[in-house]
Amino acid sequence: MIRREVNDGVCFLTFDRPDSGANIFDAATMRDLSEQLDFIEKEPSLKGVIITSAKKAIFVAGADLQTLLRQAESGSGMREFIAEGQRVFNRLAALEVPTVAAIHGASAGGGYEVALACDWRVASDAPATRIGLPETTLGLVPAWGGATRLPRLIGPEKAAEVILKGKLYSAQEALKLGLVDEVVPQDQLLNAAKQALRKQAPPERRASARPGASAGVTTPVEAPRSQNPALTRAAEIINQSLTGSTEESLERELDAIVQLGGTESTRNLIRNFFLAEKYKKQSATAPNEKFVHAAVIGAGVMGSGIAQWLSSRGITVILRDVNTEILERGLEKIEKTYGEAVKRGLMSEEKAKEGRARIMASANPGPMRDVQIVIEAASEKLEVKKAIFHDLDQKIDGTDILATNTSALSISTLAAETMHPKRVLGLHFFNPVSRMKLIEIVIGKQTSEETKERALAFARQIGKTPVVVQDNPGFLVNRVLFPYLLDAAELFEHGVEAKAIDDALVEWGMPMGPLRLIDEIGVDITVDIAFTLENDFGERDVPPTILQKMREAGMLGRKTGSGFYKYEGKKQLPNDAILQWRDKSNSPPMSAEDLALRLVYLMVNEAARCLEEKVVASPEDADYGMMLGTGFPPLRGGPLRFADHFGIAKMVEAGKRHGGKFTPCDLLRRNAETGRTFYA
């Protein structure tokens, strides 16, 4: 796993995990490194040590998360595993000869902590080189010296930025922050590392001799307000790392990571990491097809967003809309999105210019040649979409994919308007397209397996995370979300304050409250989708009267400046104008916890129905789709994972007490009766 070579008095330790494209730290790798240190400590002729990697795009990717997850779930072994890593890295830091980490590729978590235990860090300028400490995004803290050594190297403020954000930085960003000492072209990396060995490092540069106190620090760093307890623990360690000994600080790291590993939230975040890897790598039988040409029909908010995203991923796009005003507004929106991406440093002006040039806007309803996929994103009206599909079917090649971006309408009904229904499916993007990772791939009754696999390949090519769902009103995300949204509006109608509802759900972990989300979606769109779902699901999706009154009054949410709230610039104030439509009989007072559990229960129940009715194939599909599509708190693991942890029997009992639309579905009830859970 670690090859040793000695040349001219320099010991090269090369990480090269067999039969793998990545290097990670597991127990075997740690033993191997310890044995290499045995040799180095006993070899008086050595002048220095260089640590490097044989992998094309990985230095060391960090600790073995499978091991950590098993240890966290079993409640044993984590303390010993982390403590052994601390001992080995301390030995590396204490070597009498100078040490250099020559970093090319990803150097994350434990992979950067081994570099921190060296005296110098040199990085390649390759795009593959990404450096940082992402442990807090997994509910953990850097515990192999990262939260101890980094504050002493670059100061607590910068260290807090790196550790609390959990971001991976490019080589140049890492140089600016002080994470590395030098950045060079990849072919010069080892020479630069050799040069670093010859430098006369001042005592404070040595990893073994960095002082444990800093008299200049007066203001402690603060963790951002978050449901993630790892942020608070990491901030505490950073604040204390500059006072006292290295051993004391490492002990705080060890205690923190072991305690965090015992929490359900941390276990969920680690599980989510593996889910993300799974959905990125979904197999496809047509993996070699490269999509080059596409067409998007409809230049509204979603259509223009889809066109911009595809063009930014190297695909030439025909953007078509019969309404020239909508087409012009769509192009303005695309220009704005590209401008914001350049401003935020997500792409260069040159790349943005190339992306804009790939879009050909047209109001001409003529034939479309050479497209491989057509995505319809017109008005959410079934008759409008049916007419478009009937027309498109005659204008594109029989092998092209014909997709709709509908959020709730039947794919099979639209496919029936075509001569080739097997090539029709849904590609449900989420707004804003440039920021939402999820795409629902909706399979109609006649969608072929080949079309599904090509759509999966397309989703991967454009950098979206696909979840496959069967054709069913609302598919997964909207079907699960809408009972929650509509009940929140009903609670408001019956006297519960908007702020109380939204604050309760934000405190529970949702990124925004349900009434604020309705304002963002649009009251009109919310009502339209609710009516579509009500046709199939009855009382679970009846839009409350107050939503219909708000639509009639033109209070549609943020886009009109008023909905459940009034929007004045960046201010968000209560909208007293809608109080006239509330039920005069006040509902009984509810605690924030009761409010949250009532609304979340509706999502759990509907997600269980989706699994029961085979809308999704697995609990993971339901949970991951809801986390990506609605921001369901990752720390909670998704609605079905949360139900397992909270207790399905308790959820069912609560549903029975409420009755009506809260009646537990058969699967939820059976699981409660038999003691089964959604996950083994």
C-alpha positions as CSV (number, residue, x, y, z in Angstrom):
1,M,0.0,0.0,0.0
2,I,2.9,2.4,0.7
3,R,6.0,1.9,-1.4
4,R,9.4,3.0,0.0
5,E,12.3,4.1,-2.1
6,V,15.5,5.8,-1.0
7,N,17.5,8.0,-3.4
8,D,20.4,10.3,-2.4
9,G,19.4,10.1,1.2
10,V,15.7,11.0,0.6
11,C,13.1,8.5,1.5
12,F,10.1,8.6,-0.8
13,L,6.9,7.1,0.6
14,T,4.4,6.6,-2.2
15,F,0.7,5.8,-1.3
16,D,-0.6,3.3,-3.9
17,R,-3.6,1.3,-2.8
18,P,-3.8,-1.9,-4.9
19,D,-6.8,-2.5,-7.2
20,S,-8.2,1.0,-6.5
21,G,-8.2,4.4,-8.0
22,A,-8.1,6.1,-4.6
23,N,-5.9,6.0,-1.5
24,I,-7.6,5.9,1.8
25,F,-6.6,5.5,5.5
26,D,-7.9,2.2,6.9
27,A,-6.3,0.1,9.7
28,A,-4.0,-1.7,7.2
29,T,-2.7,1.6,5.7
30,M,-2.1,3.0,9.1
31,R,-0.1,-0.1,10.1
32,D,1.9,0.2,6.9
33,L,2.7,3.9,7.6
34,S,3.7,3.0,11.1
35,E,6.1,0.3,9.8
36,Q,7.6,2.8,7.3
37,L,8.2,5.2,10.2
38,D,10.0,2.4,12.1
39,F,12.5,2.2,9.2
40,I,12.9,6.0,9.0
41,E,13.4,6.5,12.7
42,K,16.2,3.9,12.7
43,E,18.0,5.1,9.5
44,P,20.5,7.8,10.5
45,S,21.7,8.4,6.9
46,L,18.3,9.9,5.8
47,K,18.2,13.6,4.9
48,G,14.5,13.9,4.5
49,V,11.1,12.3,3.7
50,I,8.8,13.0,0.8
51,I,5.2,11.7,0.9
52,T,3.5,11.3,-2.5
53,S,0.9,9.3,-4.4
54,A,0.9,7.1,-7.4
55,K,-2.8,7.7,-8.2
56,K,-3.8,9.9,-11.2
57,A,-6.2,12.2,-9.3
58,I,-5.9,11.2,-5.6
59,F,-3.3,12.1,-3.0
60,V,-5.1,10.5,-0.1
61,A,-8.9,10.8,0.0
62,G,-9.1,10.5,3.8
63,A,-10.2,8.0,6.4
64,D,-12.1,4.8,5.3
65,L,-15.7,6.0,5.8
66,Q,-17.0,2.4,5.6
67,T,-14.9,1.6,8.6
68,L,-16.1,4.7,10.5
69,L,-19.7,4.0,9.7
70,R,-19.5,0.4,10.9
71,Q,-17.8,1.6,14.1
72,A,-20.4,4.3,14.6
73,E,-23.3,1.9,14.1
74,S,-21.8,-0.8,16.3
75,G,-20.6,1.7,19.0
76,S,-17.2,0.2,19.2
77,G,-13.7,0.5,17.7
78,M,-13.8,4.2,16.7
79,R,-11.8,5.4,19.7
80,E,-9.0,2.9,19.0
81,F,-9.0,3.6,15.3
82,I,-8.7,7.4,15.7
83,A,-6.2,7.1,18.6
84,E,-3.9,4.9,16.5
85,G,-4.0,7.5,13.7
86,Q,-3.1,10.2,16.1
87,R,-0.2,8.2,17.4
88,V,1.1,7.5,13.9
89,F,0.8,11.1,12.7
90,N,2.5,12.3,15.9
91,R,5.4,10.1,15.1
92,L,5.5,11.6,11.5
93,A,5.5,15.1,13.0
94,A,8.3,14.2,15.5
95,L,10.7,12.9,12.9
96,E,14.2,14.5,13.2
97,V,14.6,14.8,9.5
98,P,12.5,17.4,7.5
99,T,9.3,16.1,5.8
100,V,7.4,17.3,2.7
101,A,4.0,16.3,1.4
102,A,4.0,16.4,-2.4
103,I,0.3,16.7,-3.1
104,H,-1.3,15.9,-6.5
105,G,-5.0,15.2,-6.6
106,A,-7.6,15.1,-3.8
107,S,-6.1,15.6,-0.3
108,A,-9.2,15.5,1.9
109,G,-9.7,14.9,5.7
110,G,-7.1,12.4,6.9
111,G,-5.3,12.9,3.6
112,Y,-4.7,16.5,4.4
113,E,-4.0,15.8,8.1
114,V,-1.1,13.6,7.1
115,A,0.2,16.5,5.1
116,L,-0.3,18.8,8.1
117,A,2.0,16.4,10.1
118,C,4.7,17.2,7.6
119,D,7.0,20.3,7.8
120,W,6.2,21.5,4.2
121,R,3.4,21.0,1.7
122,V,3.9,21.4,-2.0
123,A,0.9,21.0,-4.4
124,S,0.4,20.6,-8.1
125,D,-1.6,23.2,-10.0
126,A,-3.7,20.5,-11.7
127,P,-7.5,20.8,-11.5
128,A,-7.6,17.4,-9.8
129,T,-5.8,18.9,-6.8
130,R,-8.4,19.7,-4.1
131,I,-7.4,20.3,-0.5
132,G,-9.4,20.6,2.7
133,L,-10.9,19.2,5.8
134,P,-14.6,18.2,5.0
135,E,-15.2,16.2,8.2
136,T,-17.9,18.6,9.6
137,T,-20.0,18.0,6.5
138,L,-20.2,14.4,7.7
139,G,-21.0,15.3,11.3
140,L,-17.5,14.7,12.4
141,V,-14.4,16.8,13.4
142,P,-10.9,16.5,12.1
143,A,-9.4,14.2,14.7
144,W,-6.0,13.2,13.3
145,G,-4.6,16.6,14.3
146,G,-6.4,18.8,11.8
147,A,-8.3,20.8,14.4
148,T,-5.1,21.1,16.4
149,R,-2.3,21.7,13.8
150,L,-4.2,23.9,11.3
151,P,-5.0,26.7,13.7
152,R,-1.3,26.8,14.8
153,L,-0.3,26.9,11.2
154,I,-2.6,29.6,9.7
155,G,-4.4,31.1,12.7
156,P,-7.8,30.2,14.2
157,E,-9.9,32.5,12.0
158,K,-8.7,31.0,8.7
159,A,-8.7,27.5,10.2
160,A,-12.3,27.9,11.3
161,E,-13.2,29.0,7.7
162,V,-11.6,25.8,6.3
163,I,-12.9,23.4,9.0
164,L,-16.4,24.8,9.5
165,K,-17.2,25.2,5.8
166,G,-15.8,21.7,5.0
167,K,-14.9,22.9,1.5
168,L,-12.2,21.5,-0.7
169,Y,-10.0,24.2,-2.2
170,S,-8.1,24.4,-5.5
171,A,-4.3,24.5,-5.2
172,Q,-4.2,28.3,-5.7
173,E,-7.0,28.8,-3.1
174,A,-5.1,26.6,-0.7
175,L,-1.9,28.6,-1.2
176,K,-3.7,31.8,-0.5
177,L,-5.2,30.4,2.7
178,G,-1.8,29.0,3.8
179,L,-2.9,25.3,3.5
180,V,0.1,24.7,1.3
181,D,3.5,26.5,0.9
182,E,4.0,26.3,-2.8
183,V,2.1,25.4,-6.0
184,V,3.9,24.1,-9.1
185,P,3.1,22.3,-12.3
186,Q,2.6,18.6,-11.8
187,D,5.8,17.6,-13.7
188,Q,7.8,19.8,-11.3
189,L,6.2,18.5,-8.1
190,L,8.9,16.1,-6.9
191,N,11.7,18.5,-7.7
192,A,9.9,21.2,-5.8
193,A,9.5,18.8,-2.8
194,K,13.2,18.1,-2.9
195,Q,14.0,21.8,-2.9
196,A,11.7,22.2,0.1
197,L,13.7,19.6,2.0
198,R,16.8,21.8,1.6
199,K,15.1,24.9,3.1
200,Q,16.2,25.9,6.6
201,A,12.8,25.8,8.3
202,P,12.5,28.1,11.3
203,P,11.5,26.2,14.5
204,E,7.8,27.2,14.4
205,R,7.5,25.7,10.9
206,R,8.4,22.2,12.2
207,A,5.2,20.2,12.7
208,S,6.6,18.8,16.0
209,A,7.5,22.2,17.4
210,R,4.6,24.5,16.6
211,P,3.8,26.4,19.8
212,G,0.6,25.6,21.7
213,A,-0.2,29.1,22.7
214,S,-0.8,32.4,21.0
215,A,-1.0,35.5,23.0
216,G,-2.4,37.6,20.2
217,V,-5.7,35.7,20.0
218,T,-8.5,37.5,21.9
219,T,-11.7,36.8,19.9
220,P,-12.9,33.2,19.8
221,V,-14.3,31.8,16.6
222,E,-18.0,31.0,16.5
223,A,-19.8,28.2,14.8
224,P,-22.7,29.2,12.5
225,R,-26.2,28.5,13.8
226,S,-26.9,24.9,12.7
227,Q,-28.5,21.6,13.5
228,N,-25.0,20.0,12.9
229,P,-23.4,19.6,16.4
230,A,-20.0,19.0,14.7
231,L,-19.7,22.7,13.9
232,T,-19.9,23.6,17.6
233,R,-17.5,20.9,18.7
234,A,-15.0,21.9,16.0
235,A,-15.1,25.6,17.0
236,E,-14.5,24.6,20.6
237,I,-11.4,22.6,19.7
238,I,-10.1,25.4,17.5
239,N,-10.5,28.0,20.2
240,Q,-8.7,25.7,22.7
241,S,-6.0,24.5,20.4
242,L,-3.8,27.5,20.9
243,T,-3.6,27.1,24.6
244,G,-2.1,24.0,26.3
245,S,-0.3,21.1,24.8
246,T,-0.7,19.3,21.5
247,E,-1.6,16.1,23.5
248,E,-4.5,17.9,25.3
249,S,-5.9,19.3,22.0
250,L,-5.7,15.9,20.4
251,E,-7.5,14.4,23.3
252,R,-10.3,16.9,22.7
253,E,-10.4,15.9,19.0
254,L,-10.7,12.2,20.0
255,D,-13.4,12.8,22.6
256,A,-15.4,14.9,20.1
257,I,-15.3,12.5,17.2
258,V,-16.2,9.5,19.3
259,Q,-19.2,11.3,20.9
260,L,-20.4,12.6,17.5
261,G,-20.0,9.1,16.0
262,G,-22.6,7.9,18.5
263,T,-25.3,10.3,17.2
264,E,-27.9,9.3,14.6
265,S,-27.3,12.6,12.8
266,T,-23.6,11.8,12.1
267,R,-24.4,8.3,11.0
268,N,-27.0,9.8,8.6
269,L,-24.5,12.2,7.1
270,I,-22.0,9.4,6.5
271,R,-24.8,7.2,4.9
272,N,-25.8,10.2,2.7
273,F,-22.2,10.4,1.4
274,F,-22.4,6.8,0.2
275,L,-25.9,7.4,-1.3
276,A,-24.4,10.3,-3.2
277,E,-21.7,8.0,-4.6
278,K,-24.3,5.4,-5.5
279,Y,-26.5,7.8,-7.5
280,K,-23.6,9.4,-9.3
281,K,-22.5,5.9,-10.5
282,Q,-25.8,4.4,-11.5
283,S,-25.1,2.0,-14.3
284,A,-26.3,2.6,-17.8
285,T,-26.3,0.3,-20.8
286,A,-25.5,3.3,-23.1
287,P,-22.6,4.8,-21.2
288,N,-20.6,5.7,-24.4
289,E,-23.3,7.9,-25.9
290,K,-22.3,11.6,-25.8
291,F,-25.2,14.1,-26.1
292,V,-24.2,17.0,-28.2
293,H,-27.4,18.6,-29.5
294,A,-30.6,19.2,-27.6
295,A,-33.8,21.3,-28.0
296,V,-35.8,22.9,-25.2
297,I,-39.4,23.9,-25.9
298,G,-40.6,26.8,-23.8
299,A,-38.4,29.7,-22.6
300,G,-40.0,30.5,-19.3
301,V,-38.2,30.1,-15.9
302,M,-37.7,26.4,-16.2
303,G,-37.0,26.2,-20.0
304,S,-34.4,29.0,-19.9
305,G,-32.9,27.5,-16.8
306,I,-32.6,24.1,-18.5
307,A,-31.2,25.6,-21.7
308,Q,-28.5,27.5,-19.7
309,W,-27.5,24.5,-17.8
310,L,-27.2,22.3,-20.9
311,S,-25.2,24.9,-22.8
312,S,-22.8,25.3,-19.8
313,R,-22.2,21.6,-20.0
314,G,-21.1,21.7,-23.6
315,I,-24.4,20.9,-25.3
316,T,-25.7,22.9,-28.2
317,V,-29.3,23.9,-27.5
318,I,-32.2,25.1,-29.7
319,L,-34.4,27.2,-27.4
320,R,-37.8,27.6,-28.9
321,D,-40.9,29.6,-27.8
322,V,-43.7,30.9,-30.0
323,N,-44.0,33.9,-27.7
324,T,-41.1,36.3,-28.6
325,E,-41.5,38.3,-25.4
326,I,-41.1,35.2,-23.3
327,L,-38.1,34.2,-25.5
328,E,-36.4,37.5,-25.0
329,R,-37.0,37.4,-21.2
330,G,-35.6,33.8,-21.2
331,L,-32.4,34.9,-22.9
332,E,-32.1,37.8,-20.4
333,K,-32.4,35.3,-17.6
334,I,-29.7,33.1,-19.2
335,E,-27.4,36.1,-19.5
336,K,-28.0,36.9,-15.8
337,T,-27.3,33.3,-14.7
338,Y,-24.0,33.2,-16.7
339,G,-23.1,36.6,-15.3
340,E,-23.7,35.5,-11.7
341,A,-21.6,32.3,-12.3
342,V,-18.7,34.4,-13.5
343,K,-19.1,36.8,-10.5
344,R,-19.1,33.9,-8.0
345,G,-16.0,32.5,-9.6
346,L,-17.8,29.3,-10.8
347,M,-16.6,29.8,-14.4
348,S,-14.4,32.2,-16.4
349,E,-15.8,34.9,-18.7
350,E,-14.4,32.9,-21.6
351,K,-16.3,29.7,-20.6
352,A,-19.5,31.8,-20.1
353,K,-19.1,33.3,-23.5
354,E,-18.7,29.8,-25.1
355,G,-21.8,28.6,-23.2
356,R,-24.0,31.6,-24.4
357,A,-22.9,30.9,-28.0
358,R,-24.2,27.3,-27.8
359,I,-27.8,28.6,-27.5
360,M,-29.8,29.3,-30.6
361,A,-33.1,31.0,-29.8
362,S,-36.0,30.7,-32.2
363,A,-39.7,31.4,-32.5
364,N,-39.8,29.4,-35.7
365,P,-41.9,26.2,-35.3
366,G,-40.1,24.4,-38.1
367,P,-38.3,21.0,-38.1
368,M,-35.4,20.3,-35.7
369,R,-32.5,18.3,-37.2
370,D,-29.7,16.5,-35.4
371,V,-31.1,16.8,-31.9
372,Q,-30.7,13.8,-29.6
373,I,-33.1,14.9,-26.9
374,V,-36.0,17.3,-26.8
375,I,-37.1,18.6,-23.4
376,E,-40.6,20.3,-23.3
377,A,-40.8,22.9,-20.6
378,A,-44.0,24.8,-21.6
379,S,-47.0,25.8,-19.5
380,E,-48.1,23.2,-16.8
381,K,-51.4,22.6,-18.7
382,L,-52.1,19.1,-20.0
383,E,-53.9,20.1,-23.2
384,V,-51.0,22.5,-24.1
385,K,-48.4,19.8,-23.5
386,K,-50.4,17.2,-25.5
387,A,-50.5,19.5,-28.5
388,I,-46.8,20.2,-28.3
389,F,-46.0,16.5,-28.1
390,H,-48.2,15.7,-31.0
391,D,-46.4,18.3,-33.1
392,L,-42.9,17.4,-31.9
393,D,-43.4,13.7,-32.7
394,Q,-43.6,14.6,-36.4
395,K,-40.5,16.9,-36.4
396,I,-37.8,14.8,-34.7
397,D,-36.1,11.6,-35.5
398,G,-37.6,8.4,-34.2
399,T,-34.6,7.6,-32.1
400,D,-34.5,10.9,-30.2
401,I,-35.6,11.1,-26.6
402,L,-38.8,13.2,-26.1
403,A,-39.0,14.4,-22.5
404,T,-41.2,16.6,-20.5
405,N,-40.3,18.7,-17.5
406,T,-43.8,18.5,-16.0
407,S,-43.9,18.4,-12.2
408,A,-47.1,16.4,-11.8
409,L,-48.8,15.6,-15.1
410,S,-49.0,12.1,-16.6
411,I,-46.1,11.0,-18.8
412,S,-48.1,8.1,-20.2
413,T,-50.9,10.5,-21.3
414,L,-48.4,12.6,-23.2
415,A,-46.7,9.6,-24.7
416,A,-50.1,8.5,-26.1
417,E,-50.0,11.6,-28.4
418,T,-47.0,10.2,-30.2
419,M,-46.2,7.5,-32.7
420,H,-43.2,6.4,-30.6
421,P,-44.3,6.3,-26.9
422,K,-41.4,4.1,-25.9
423,R,-39.0,7.1,-26.3
424,V,-41.1,9.4,-24.1
425,L,-40.3,10.0,-20.4
426,G,-40.2,12.8,-17.8
427,L,-37.1,14.7,-16.9
428,H,-38.2,16.8,-13.9
429,F,-35.6,19.5,-13.2
430,F,-36.0,21.6,-10.0
431,N,-35.9,25.3,-9.7
432,P,-33.4,27.0,-9.8
433,V,-31.9,24.6,-12.4
434,S,-28.4,26.0,-11.9
435,R,-28.3,25.1,-8.2
436,M,-30.6,22.1,-7.7
437,K,-28.8,18.8,-8.2
438,L,-31.8,16.5,-8.4
439,I,-33.5,15.3,-11.6
440,E,-36.5,12.9,-11.4
441,I,-36.4,10.5,-14.3
442,V,-40.0,9.6,-14.7
443,I,-40.8,6.3,-16.5
444,G,-44.1,6.0,-18.3
445,K,-46.1,2.8,-19.0
446,Q,-44.5,2.5,-22.4
447,T,-41.0,4.0,-21.8
448,S,-38.4,1.5,-23.0
449,E,-35.5,0.3,-20.9
450,E,-33.1,1.7,-23.5
451,T,-34.7,5.2,-23.2
452,K,-34.4,5.0,-19.4
453,E,-30.7,4.1,-19.6
454,R,-30.0,6.8,-22.1
455,A,-31.7,9.3,-19.8
456,L,-29.6,8.1,-16.9
457,A,-26.4,8.6,-19.0
458,F,-27.7,12.1,-20.1
459,A,-28.3,13.1,-16.4
460,R,-24.8,12.0,-15.5
461,Q,-23.3,13.8,-18.4
462,I,-24.9,17.1,-17.4
463,G,-23.9,16.7,-13.8
464,K,-27.3,16.1,-12.3
465,T,-28.2,13.4,-9.7
466,P,-31.0,11.2,-11.1
467,V,-33.6,9.3,-9.1
468,V,-35.8,7.0,-11.2
469,V,-39.5,7.2,-10.4
470,Q,-42.6,5.6,-12.0
471,D,-45.3,7.7,-13.7
472,N,-47.7,8.7,-10.9
473,P,-49.3,12.1,-10.1
474,G,-46.7,14.3,-8.5
475,F,-44.0,11.6,-9.0
476,L,-42.0,11.5,-5.8
477,V,-41.0,14.9,-4.6
478,N,-44.2,16.9,-5.2
479,R,-46.4,14.0,-4.1
480,V,-44.6,13.8,-0.8
481,L,-44.1,17.6,-0.3
482,F,-47.6,18.8,-1.1
483,P,-49.6,17.3,1.9
484,Y,-47.0,19.0,4.1
485,L,-47.3,22.4,2.3
486,L,-51.1,22.3,2.2
487,D,-51.5,21.3,5.8
488,A,-49.3,24.2,6.8
489,A,-51.5,26.6,4.9
490,E,-54.6,25.0,6.6
491,L,-53.0,25.5,10.0
492,F,-52.5,29.2,9.2
493,E,-56.1,29.4,8.0
494,H,-57.2,28.1,11.4
495,G,-55.2,30.6,13.4
496,V,-51.6,29.4,13.8
497,E,-49.2,32.3,13.0
498,A,-47.1,32.0,9.9
499,K,-43.9,32.7,11.8
500,A,-44.7,30.1,14.4
501,I,-45.2,27.4,11.6
502,D,-42.1,28.4,9.7
503,D,-39.8,28.9,12.7
504,A,-40.8,25.4,14.0
505,L,-39.8,23.7,10.8
506,V,-36.6,25.7,10.4
507,E,-35.7,24.8,13.9
508,W,-36.4,21.2,13.1
509,G,-33.9,21.4,10.2
510,M,-35.8,22.4,7.0
511,P,-34.0,25.0,5.0
512,M,-37.1,27.2,5.0
513,G,-40.6,27.0,6.5
514,P,-43.5,25.6,4.4
515,L,-45.4,28.9,4.1
516,R,-42.3,30.7,3.0
517,L,-41.7,27.9,0.5
518,I,-45.2,28.3,-0.9
519,D,-44.4,32.0,-1.5
520,E,-41.2,30.9,-3.3
521,I,-43.1,28.3,-5.5
522,G,-45.9,30.7,-6.2
523,V,-49.4,30.5,-4.7
524,D,-50.9,30.0,-8.2
525,I,-48.6,27.1,-9.0
526,T,-49.2,25.6,-5.6
527,V,-52.9,25.6,-6.2
528,D,-52.7,24.2,-9.7
529,I,-50.5,21.3,-8.6
530,A,-52.7,20.7,-5.6
531,F,-55.8,20.4,-7.8
532,T,-53.9,17.9,-10.1
533,L,-53.0,15.8,-7.0
534,E,-56.4,16.1,-5.5
535,N,-58.0,14.4,-8.5
536,D,-56.1,11.2,-7.6
537,F,-55.4,11.5,-3.8
538,G,-58.5,13.2,-2.5
539,E,-58.4,15.0,0.9
540,R,-54.7,14.6,1.3
541,D,-54.2,17.3,-1.3
542,V,-57.1,19.6,-1.1
543,P,-55.9,23.2,-1.3
544,P,-57.2,25.3,1.6
545,T,-59.7,28.1,0.9
546,I,-57.1,30.7,1.9
547,L,-54.8,29.7,-0.9
548,Q,-57.6,30.1,-3.5
549,K,-58.5,33.5,-2.0
550,M,-54.9,34.6,-2.2
551,R,-54.7,33.5,-5.8
552,E,-57.8,35.4,-6.7
553,A,-56.4,38.6,-5.0
554,G,-53.1,38.3,-7.0
555,M,-51.1,37.6,-3.8
556,L,-49.0,34.9,-5.4
557,G,-45.9,35.1,-3.2
558,R,-42.5,36.6,-3.8
559,K,-43.0,37.2,-7.5
560,T,-45.9,39.6,-6.8
561,G,-44.4,41.1,-3.6
562,S,-46.9,39.5,-1.2
563,G,-48.1,36.1,-0.2
564,F,-48.0,34.8,3.4
565,Y,-45.4,37.5,3.8
566,K,-44.8,40.9,2.2
567,Y,-41.5,41.3,0.4
568,E,-39.9,44.7,0.4
569,G,-36.3,44.5,-0.8
570,K,-34.6,42.1,1.6
571,K,-37.2,42.6,4.2
572,Q,-39.8,39.9,4.9
573,L,-42.8,41.0,6.9
574,P,-46.2,39.5,7.9
575,N,-48.9,40.1,5.3
576,D,-51.8,41.4,7.3
577,A,-54.0,41.7,4.2
578,I,-54.6,37.9,4.3
579,L,-55.8,37.8,7.9
580,Q,-59.4,38.6,6.6
581,W,-59.6,35.1,5.2
582,R,-58.6,33.1,8.3
583,D,-61.1,31.0,10.2
584,K,-62.3,33.0,13.2
585,S,-62.3,29.9,15.5
586,N,-58.7,29.6,16.8
587,S,-57.1,26.2,16.8
588,P,-55.7,24.9,20.1
589,P,-52.1,26.0,20.8
590,M,-49.3,23.8,19.6
591,S,-45.7,23.6,20.6
592,A,-43.0,24.0,18.0
593,E,-42.2,20.3,18.3
594,D,-45.8,19.3,17.8
595,L,-46.1,21.5,14.8
596,A,-43.0,20.1,13.2
597,L,-43.9,16.4,13.9
598,R,-47.5,16.9,12.6
599,L,-46.2,18.3,9.3
600,V,-43.3,15.9,8.9
601,Y,-45.6,13.0,9.6
602,L,-47.5,13.8,6.4
603,M,-44.2,13.5,4.4
604,V,-43.3,10.2,6.1
605,N,-46.8,8.8,5.4
606,E,-46.7,9.8,1.7
607,A,-43.1,8.6,1.2
608,A,-44.2,5.2,2.6
609,R,-47.1,5.2,0.1
610,C,-44.7,5.9,-2.7
611,L,-42.6,2.9,-1.6
612,E,-45.7,0.7,-1.1
613,E,-47.1,1.6,-4.6
614,K,-43.6,1.1,-6.2
615,V,-43.4,4.7,-7.4
616,V,-39.8,4.3,-6.1
617,A,-37.9,1.1,-5.9
618,S,-36.3,1.5,-2.5
619,P,-36.3,3.6,0.8
620,E,-33.1,5.1,-0.4
621,D,-34.8,6.5,-3.5
622,A,-37.5,8.2,-1.4
623,D,-35.1,9.6,1.1
624,Y,-32.4,10.8,-1.2
625,G,-34.9,12.3,-3.6
626,M,-36.5,14.3,-0.7
627,M,-33.2,15.4,0.7
628,L,-32.1,16.7,-2.7
629,G,-35.4,17.9,-4.0
630,T,-36.8,19.6,-0.9
631,G,-33.9,20.1,1.5
632,F,-35.3,17.5,4.0
633,P,-32.6,17.7,6.7
634,P,-29.7,15.5,5.7
635,L,-29.0,15.0,9.4
636,R,-32.4,13.3,9.7
637,G,-31.6,11.0,6.8
638,G,-34.8,11.5,4.8
639,P,-38.4,10.8,5.9
640,L,-38.3,7.0,6.0
641,R,-34.9,6.9,7.8
642,F,-36.3,9.5,10.3
643,A,-39.4,7.3,10.8
644,D,-37.1,4.3,11.7
645,H,-35.2,6.4,14.2
646,F,-38.2,8.2,15.7
647,G,-40.2,5.0,16.0
648,I,-42.8,3.9,13.4
649,A,-45.2,2.7,16.0
650,K,-45.2,6.2,17.6
651,M,-45.8,7.8,14.2
652,V,-48.7,5.5,13.4
653,E,-50.3,6.2,16.8
654,A,-50.1,10.0,16.2
655,G,-51.6,9.5,12.7
656,K,-54.5,7.5,14.1
657,R,-55.2,10.3,16.7
658,H,-55.5,12.9,14.0
659,G,-57.5,10.7,11.6
660,G,-58.7,11.8,8.1
661,K,-55.8,12.7,5.8
662,F,-53.4,11.5,8.6
663,T,-54.6,7.9,8.5
664,P,-51.5,5.8,8.2
665,C,-50.9,3.9,4.9
666,D,-51.0,0.1,5.0
667,L,-47.2,-0.2,4.8
668,L,-46.6,2.2,7.7
669,R,-49.3,0.4,9.8
670,R,-47.9,-3.1,9.0
671,N,-44.4,-2.1,10.0
672,A,-45.7,-0.7,13.2
673,E,-47.6,-4.0,14.0
674,T,-44.6,-6.3,13.1
675,G,-41.8,-4.1,14.4
676,R,-40.2,-3.9,10.9
677,T,-38.3,-0.9,9.8
678,F,-37.7,0.5,6.3
679,Y,-34.0,-0.1,6.6
680,A,-32.3,-3.3,7.9
